[in-house]
Amino acid sequence: MKTGLPKLRCVAPICLSAPGLALAAAGGSGIADMSTLCNQLRSPIVIDSISFYVRNTQSNLSGWLGGSIKCRLSVGRFDLTSGLVPIWNFGPVIDDSFENLTATSSLFGAGGVNDTVAFYKWKLPVPLIVRQGDAITPYFENSYNNSSGLTNLSPVVFISFQGRVLAEDQHIPDMVPVPYVSIWDPLTTPSLNSFPSVSTPTSHYYVSFDALKNPFPTPLRVQRFIGRLRSEPASATIGAMDVPILGSDCDDTTNGPVTVKAQDSKGYSIIQDFTPWSYVFQEPRRSFITGNLLQPNESYSFEVQTVTITTGNEVRPQISMIGYRMEAY
Amino acid sequence: MKIIDGPGLPGIRSPIPTKHDVEVPAGKPAAPVHHEYVDARYAGVPINLYGSVTVNPSSEQAINAIAFKNPNSGPMLINEIKFQMFGGTTGNTTQFAGGAIACKLDMGQIPLTNGFVPVWLFGRCENLIMESLNNNSGLYFRYRFPRPVFVPSGGAIVPTIRHTGIPGNFNITVGVSLAGKALAPSFSPSKVYLPYVAAFVSKFLDLSTVSTQTSAESDLINQFDTPFFVDRFTARCTQALPGGAQGDYAATGFAAVPEMINIRMRDSLGNPIVKDFSPIYTVVPGVERSWALNGDVQLPPKAYYSIDVQTASSAQLAALGLFGQLGFGMSGWREVSRK
């Protein structure tokens, strides 16, 4: 499927950046300042990438931020996400150092308390055209699980769009590609304390059913899947290297605590047998590149099984499907 | 581009065009790599050229140009430049050396940089961990040229290294590698791509109060007579204590900087690029410290980007006595026909 976009003629770069949005702990939500994210120029712009910057005034928690802060994006009548997507599920990992930065002093917190920060970036699979006066609307939610006893989490999130200004006489086709992220994030329940406890030898079994679906009447070009595992120990301590680290994107240990299999809605296998998580979503990028068409109303189904994990820890998968579809502008 | 008279100034042309006296070219997208380069893809043999120099604080030194000539004579296509740094002795630790060492590149009389550019502003950050100089372990930066650089027979890309003086208490040994391939003498493309990197480095701004600075017209300028294809912007922040410096790395207080240094940006044609002051790492994404444009934006001849940098104020940082510095880079290429 071709995007139908001609080679775009651009006159200048542009960055739209919103001031920081403070999210209350455990369920806080809000919309970033739309006046700064609106295309106020006389020409349409194209957005090439979306970046997130999150700061939290508590140490050793930055690895946790990407899985708990979620974002829903839309531009006009077009949804860019299927719902609230954890911000680490938009783009592949580029260097996980950027997701786990700690400062020895706080900028705004009390003395002796550290800041943690994390950066994420989503390079869109296709440029997103934003007309004059339109804006990409980001809605954020802090889905922090309060059960682990960390109650001091009120992060500040920044979002910005990097793109280009189109020439005034640039022709925009009638049909334009629009990026889309579909998310399977099980147990995002309003009851924040209801995560199952995964204790040896208990195993848990998750099925995505049709969460990763093409809801549009046109085919969806799937670019990649991104898989993250969110772990939350029962205590606010950092685990050893061979067990999932507090709040981070935990990896399989020697035998793999988490396995995954997948098939499409026609029954064709994508991952035939339960396979260690890291063999599907390998650690450096957490990305599984594909490049196929998903027809309307079809879906991919993932099954995830947690086999063994340190007693008291909780873990759950977060899998996203990134692609784009054509829309009439 | 066509220069016309500015309003109210008949017959007078400014060397720096403004929105009123220049016709902006209609943003022609970058053309694919010229077919001669494609044909040369599988020709030649790999080559890696290396030279090193030890620089004292606040001094500069060129690396012997002989080291960067093709030892087999003949032309070359250079794909990337790599920097390695060592602090000399155990105990010399810094996360700052990417800003401490600046490099000027020339190919004959053709400048490939706008003066000295801190080496961490050449390209994107590929691995943050590898940028920390800890007890004389090396630290590494790489810049992949957006288009291969043709170096004619007998020519060389010559780096000159400057130690900016921070940290001021030890020498730094800098190794520079150029990697590419050596070509047959008959390879003589009709069109060449010349990379160009420019940077604006602010002074150290007091983080205990609101401080501002504006880049000069000559910092992020296309000083040539041909359009400049902007490949990417890069940005790095440095924070410093009066007794030393800390760098763009996680370990020591760096996290305070992203919201402390804010920028506003426009070009000399009047286009707003960043309308309001925004934290630096929301403009240039914190991931990779890079904003990729891939040559889809052109900067007309003599046009430039202007940056206003403003610090926030923090009582916490005031108590620490911290200062912050912004480095902002622009890299890309221009196309030149050979006679």
Interface residues (C-beta under 8 A of the other chain):
Chain A: K7 L8 R9 C10 V11 A12 P13 I14 C15 S17 G20 T36 Q40 L41 D48 S49 S51 Y53 R55 I94 D95 S97 F98 N100 L101 T102 A103 T104 S105 S106 L107 F108 G109 G111 D115 T116 V117 F119 Y120 K121 K123 F158 I159 S160 Q162 R164 V165 L166 A167 D169
Chain B: V24 A26 G27 K28 P29 C125 E126 N127 L128 I129 V230 F233 A250 A251 T252 G253 F254 A255 A256 P258 E259 M260 M265 D267 L269 N271 P272 I273 V274 K275 D276 S278 P279 Y281 T282 V283 P285 G286 V287 E288 W291 A292 L293 D296 V297 Q298 S314 Q316 L317 L320
